[in-house]
């Protein structure tokens, strides 16, 4: 796929996680999945913890969508 297509897929997936996708922890969770480190460093009941977990989940969907 092209870089433009991948960007559109990423934006669509990311949008589904509003408002968590605006948090830095979302980006960190997304990156953690790509490096294979999926252990959430935050309490799951906090905004940071949920944003991180959603970032991991978004990364899983992105990998499947761009395979």
N, C-alpha and C positions, 0 to 999 in steps of 0.2 A: 504494500500500500504506500501511497505517497505521504509525505510529511503533512500535507494539508488535511488529508483524510484522517490521519492519526490524531491531529489536533482537534478536528471536529468531533471525533469519537471521544477523546479525552474531555472536551468541554461538555458534551452531552452527559456523560457519566458523572462528571463532577457536579453538574447542575442538579442532579437527582439527590444530592446530599446537602442541599442548601438548608440552613445557613452554616453548617459545619465546615463546608469547603472553604470558608473564608478564614478559618483559624490556621495558625502556623502548625498546630499539631496534626491537622489533616494532611498537610504536605509531608510532615515527618513520618506519619503512618504509611503514606503512599510509598515513600522512599524506602522505608523499612521492609515492606513487602518485597520490593525489587532486590534487596540485598539478602533476603531470607531470614530476617530478624523480626519476627511477628509478635514478640512478647510485649504487651502493652505496658509501658513504664508508669502509667497513670492509674488512678482509681477509676474503675469502670463507671461509677456513678457521677463523675464530674464531667463538665463540658469538655475539658481537655482529653479525658479518657474516651468519651464518645467520639470526639473529632478524630482522634488517633485511630480508633477502631473503624470508623467510617472511611478513613483514608486507606487503610489496609483492604477493606472490602472493595472500595473503588478500584484499587490497583488490581485486585483479582479479576474484576469485570473487564478492566482495560486489557489485561493480558489475553483473556479469552476473546475479546472483540477484535483484537489486532493480530491474532494468530493466523 
